[in-house]
């Protein structure tokens, strides 16, 4: 059976403009296939992909093991809902718990949903412990936790929030990495403290180990829950399976999603047994979450990423990339920051300028805020791909410098 759609660039763009809600600005080409680090558009132009579907395609495009998992499971069972037991979901949950702090998993369909679940479970925890007035959620400057209403409420950016007010009440925003401010704010009314160990959309800012340790101590002192948002930073991107590992801190809840099912929609809220103990049937749910197809793919991703060899590769190439970026020494680069293959280059001009130049030169690039170029390539990236990117960036900054 042949799918009845056109890959014509003009027709695809015309249909998008006519029929799809205009909530995304897109460049004027149509991507049609991918292999490894490369994607191609409908006109046959190749692009090296340093976006990875926004930190999703950890194994690159058309990974053969992922393709096999999709085909094999699709021939057996795709979906029956969470009314019934199925095998892959339980196995995936067992593996996630075995390789994290968690004792239990709630499956959902996205990072925003995972954060929504964490907010609900933290509220239920306070309610079940006879503290219904303990409702404050503390978050941090430049955070991004999603665009659904609850997740949006803890994403402190006026551009995102203002058109949709009133939002979830009792949200307090503190400066990231300010230990004194956090210790002063976390108290008897604090239900949960939500933090990204490495911020993504907000500009690639790293929460220090000392800061995460201070949050853990303050939450323990005041009976609040500590929630890590590893939607973008988790599952190998920073060179360890979870970005928070270097801190020695374990959260009470953690949101994961983006790379979990290799581009299929899947998220999860991981939790301790202490948190799970307050949950009852009906407290939360999802028709599609944890279905056989996505769970089978996620098992494949987890098994491939969570090996010493794979994680060592991420650490090696990320160090190489960071060193090469630092060596560019352009006056237009204000800072290079991040961890692993989650790096940000802060610029003194709008990042959109370099995105367009990248398209022209055959690179997919993405920003993280107006002036930060975000590099989140597939974790299979190698030195040759990095060298190609660095050559492009060097030439670009040379041209910008010549225009000064």
C-alpha positions in Angstrom: 0.0 0.0 0.0 1.4 3.4 -1.0 0.7 6.4 1.3 -1.3 9.0 -0.6 0.6 12.2 0.1 2.8 14.4 -1.9 6.4 15.2 -1.1 6.4 18.2 -3.4 7.9 21.1 -1.5 5.4 23.6 -2.8 2.3 21.5 -2.1 3.4 20.4 1.4 4.1 24.0 2.4 0.9 25.2 0.9 -1.1 22.5 2.8 0.6 23.4 6.0 -0.2 27.0 5.6 -3.8 26.3 4.7 -4.8 23.5 7.1 -2.4 23.4 10.1 -2.7 25.7 13.0 0.1 28.3 12.6 1.9 27.8 15.9 5.3 26.9 14.4 7.5 29.0 12.1 9.3 26.6 9.7 12.0 27.0 7.1 10.9 26.6 3.5 11.9 23.0 2.8 10.2 19.6 3.4 12.2 16.8 5.1 11.4 13.4 3.7 14.0 10.8 4.9 16.9 10.4 7.3 19.8 8.0 8.0 22.1 8.3 10.9 23.2 11.9 11.3 21.7 13.0 7.9 18.3 14.1 6.7 17.2 14.9 3.2 14.6 17.3 1.9 12.1 16.7 -1.0 14.5 18.3 -3.4 17.3 15.9 -2.5 19.4 18.3 -0.4 21.2 16.7 2.6 21.5 18.3 6.0 23.7 17.3 9.0 21.3 17.2 11.9 22.5 18.9 15.0 18.9 19.3 16.3 17.9 15.6 16.6 14.2 16.4 16.6 15.0 18.7 19.6 17.1 16.2 21.5 14.9 13.3 20.6 16.7 11.1 18.1 19.5 9.9 20.4 20.3 7.0 18.1 20.0 9.0 14.9 17.6 8.5 12.1 16.4 5.1 10.9 18.4 3.1 13.5 18.0 -0.5 12.4 17.2 -1.9 15.9 14.5 0.7 16.4 13.1 -0.1 12.9 13.1 -3.8 13.8 11.3 -3.1 17.1 8.6 -1.1 15.4 8.1 -3.7 12.7 8.1 -6.6 15.1 5.7 -5.1 17.6 3.4 -3.7 14.9 2.8 -7.2 13.6 1.7 -8.3 17.1 -0.1 -5.6 19.1 -0.1 -1.8 18.9 -2.7 -0.6 21.3 -5.2 -2.0 23.8 -5.2 0.9 26.3 -4.3 0.8 30.0 -7.4 -1.2 30.9 -5.3 -4.4 30.3 -1.9 -5.9 31.2 0.6 -6.0 28.4 4.2 -7.2 28.5 6.5 -4.4 27.1 5.2 -1.7 29.4 6.0 -3.7 32.6 9.5 -4.7 31.3 10.3 -1.1 30.4 9.1 0.1 33.8 11.3 -2.6 35.5 14.3 -1.5 33.4 13.8 2.2 34.2 13.5 1.5 37.9 16.6 -0.8 37.8 18.7 2.0 36.3 17.5 5.0 38.3 16.5 6.1 41.8 12.8 5.1 41.1 10.6 2.3 42.4 7.6 3.1 40.2 6.8 4.6 36.8 3.8 6.4 35.4 3.7 6.4 31.6 2.4 9.3 29.5 2.9 10.7 26.1 5.2 13.8 26.3 7.5 15.8 28.5 4.8 18.3 29.4 2.5 15.4 30.4 5.3 14.0 32.6 5.7 17.3 34.4 1.9 17.6 34.8 2.0 14.2 36.4 4.8 15.2 38.7 2.8 18.3 39.8 -0.3 16.2 40.5 1.5 13.5 42.4 3.3 16.1 44.6 0.0 17.8 45.3 -1.6 14.4 46.1 1.4 13.6 48.4 0.7 16.8 50.5 -3.1 16.1 50.5 -2.6 12.5 51.6 -0.4 13.7 54.5 -3.2 16.0 55.8 -1.5 19.1 54.4 -4.0 20.3 51.7 -2.8 23.9 52.1 0.8 22.9 51.2 0.5 23.9 47.5 3.5 26.0 46.6 5.7 24.9 43.7 9.1 26.4 43.5 10.8 26.8 40.1 13.8 28.7 38.7 14.6 31.4 36.3 14.8 30.4 32.6 13.1 27.1 33.3 11.0 25.4 30.7 8.7 22.5 31.7 6.1 22.5 28.9 3.2 24.3 27.3 0.2 22.5 28.8 -1.5 24.6 31.5 0.1 23.2 34.6 3.5 22.8 33.0 3.2 26.3 31.5 2.5 27.7 35.0 6.0 26.6 36.1 7.6 27.9 33.0 8.4 31.5 34.0 8.5 33.3 30.6 6.0 36.1 30.1 5.9 35.5 26.3 4.6 31.9 26.9 2.4 32.6 29.9 0.7 36.0 29.5 -1.9 35.1 26.8 -3.1 32.2 28.9 -3.6 33.6 32.4 -4.8 32.9 35.0 -2.5 30.0 35.5 -1.9 27.6 38.3 -1.5 29.6 41.5 1.2 29.4 44.2 4.2 29.2 41.9 7.4 30.9 43.2 10.3 31.7 40.8 13.8 31.8 42.2 17.2 32.4 40.6 18.9 29.3 39.4 22.0 28.3 41.4 21.3 30.8 44.3 21.6 28.5 47.3 20.7 31.2 49.8 17.5 32.2 48.0 16.4 28.6 47.8 17.1 27.9 51.4 15.2 31.0 52.4 12.2 30.2 50.2 11.6 26.5 50.7 9.4 26.0 53.7 6.2 24.6 55.3 4.0 25.7 52.3 6.3 24.2 49.7 4.8 21.2 48.0 7.5 20.6 45.4 10.7 22.1 44.0 11.1 21.5 40.3 14.4 21.9 38.5 16.2 20.9 35.3 19.7 19.7 36.1 20.6 21.2 32.7 18.1 23.7 31.4 17.2 23.3 27.7 14.8 25.8 26.1 15.8 28.5 28.7 19.3 28.8 27.3 21.4 25.7 28.4 22.2 26.6 32.0 23.7 23.9 34.2 22.4 23.6 37.8 25.5 23.1 39.9 26.0 20.0 42.0 26.2 22.2 45.1 22.8 23.8 44.2 21.1 20.4 43.7 22.5 19.1 47.0 21.2 22.2 48.8 17.8 21.7 47.2 17.7 18.1 48.5 18.7 19.1 52.0 16.1 21.9 52.1 13.3 19.7 50.8 14.2 17.0 53.4 14.2 19.6 56.1 10.8 21.0 55.3 9.0 17.9 53.9 8.8 19.0 50.3 9.3 16.8 47.3 12.3 17.4 44.9 11.4 17.0 41.2 14.0 16.7 38.4 12.9 17.6 34.9 15.2 15.5 32.7 13.0 15.6 29.7 15.8 16.9 27.6 18.9 16.2 29.6 18.2 12.5 30.5 18.9 9.2 28.8 22.6 9.7 28.0 22.7 13.2 26.6 25.1 14.5 29.3 27.4 11.5 29.1 25.7 9.7 32.0 22.4 8.0 31.9 20.8 10.8 34.0 22.2 14.3 34.2 21.8 14.5 37.9 24.2 11.6 38.6 27.3 13.8 39.2 25.5 15.6 42.1 25.0 12.4 44.1 21.4 13.7 44.7 18.3 11.5 44.1 14.9 13.2 43.5 11.5 12.1 44.7 10.1 12.4 41.2 11.6 12.8 37.7 10.1 13.7 34.3 11.6 12.0 31.3 10.5 11.9 27.7 12.2 13.3 24.5 14.6 10.4 23.5 12.7 7.7 25.3 11.0 6.2 22.3 13.1 7.4 19.4 10.6 9.9 18.0 7.4 8.1 19.0 5.4 10.0 21.6 6.3 8.8 25.1 7.0 10.3 28.5 7.3 9.0 32.0 7.1 10.2 35.6 9.5 8.2 37.7 8.9 8.2 41.5 9.9 6.6 44.8 7.7 4.2 46.6 7.0 6.9 49.2 5.4 9.0 46.6 3.6 6.1 44.9 2.1 5.0 48.2 -0.4 8.0 48.1 -1.7 7.1 44.6 -4.9 5.3 44.0 -6.7 4.0 40.8 -8.3 7.0 39.1 -5.8 9.6 40.4 -4.3 9.9 36.9 -4.6 8.2 33.6 -3.9 8.1 29.9 -5.5 6.2 27.0 -2.4 5.9 24.9 0.4 5.9 27.4 2.8 3.0 27.6 1.3 1.1 24.6 3.1 -2.0 23.3 4.6 -0.2 20.3 6.2 2.7 22.0 7.2 0.6 25.0 9.0 -1.9 22.8 10.9 0.9 21.0 11.8 2.6 24.3 13.2 -0.7 25.6 15.4 -0.8 22.6 16.6 2.8 23.1 17.3 2.2 26.8 19.2 -1.0 26.1 21.4 0.7 23.5 22.1 4.0 25.3 22.7 2.5 28.7 26.0 0.8 28.0 29.4 1.9 29.2 30.7 2.0 25.6 27.8 4.2 24.3 28.0 6.7 27.3 31.8 6.8 27.0 31.4 7.8 23.3 29.1 10.6 24.3 31.6 11.9 26.8 34.5 11.7 24.3 32.8 13.4 21.4 31.2 16.1 23.7 34.6 17.0 25.1 35.9 17.2 21.5 33.0 19.4 20.5 33.4 21.7 23.5 37.1 22.1 22.9 36.5 22.9 19.2 33.9 25.5 20.1 36.1 27.2 22.6 38.9 27.3 20.0 36.7 29.4 17.6 37.5 32.5 19.7 35.1 34.8 18.0 34.3 38.1 19.7 30.7 37.4 18.9 30.7 34.3 21.1 29.9 35.4 24.6 30.0 32.0 26.3 30.0 28.3 25.6 28.1 26.3 28.3 26.3 23.1 28.9 27.2 19.5 29.6 27.8 16.5 27.3 26.0 16.8 24.0 23.7 19.5 25.3 25.7 22.7 24.6 24.7 26.3 24.2 26.6 29.1 22.4 25.5 32.5 23.6 25.9 35.1 20.9 25.8 38.9 20.7 23.4 38.7 17.8 20.1 36.9 17.2 20.6 33.1 16.8 18.1 33.1 13.9 20.9 34.5 11.7 23.1 31.5 12.1 20.1 29.1 11.8 19.4 30.4 8.3 23.0 30.3 7.3 23.1 26.7 8.5 20.2 25.7 6.3 21.9 27.2 3.3 25.1 25.3 4.1 23.3 22.0 4.9 23.0 22.0 8.7 19.9 21.7 10.9 20.5 24.0 13.9 18.2 25.3 16.6 18.2 28.1 19.2 17.5 28.1 22.9 16.1 31.6 23.4 16.8 34.5 21.1 20.6 34.7 21.4 21.7 31.1 22.1 22.6 28.5 19.5 21.7 25.1 21.0 23.6 22.0 19.9 21.8 18.7 20.7 22.8 16.3 18.0 22.1 12.6 17.9 24.3 10.9 20.4 25.9 8.9 17.6 27.6 12.0 16.3 31.3 11.5 15.6 34.4 13.7 15.1 33.9 14.0 11.4 30.4 15.5 11.8 31.8 17.9 14.5 34.6 18.9 12.2 32.1 19.8 9.4 30.1 21.9 11.9 33.1 23.7 13.2 34.3 24.5 9.7 30.9 26.0 9.0 30.8 28.0 12.2 34.4 29.2 11.7 33.5 30.5 8.2 30.3 32.0 9.4 32.0 34.0 12.2 34.7 35.1 9.8 32.1 36.6 7.6 30.3 38.2 10.5 33.6 39.7 11.7 34.4 41.1 8.2 31.1 43.0 8.4 31.9 44.6 11.7 
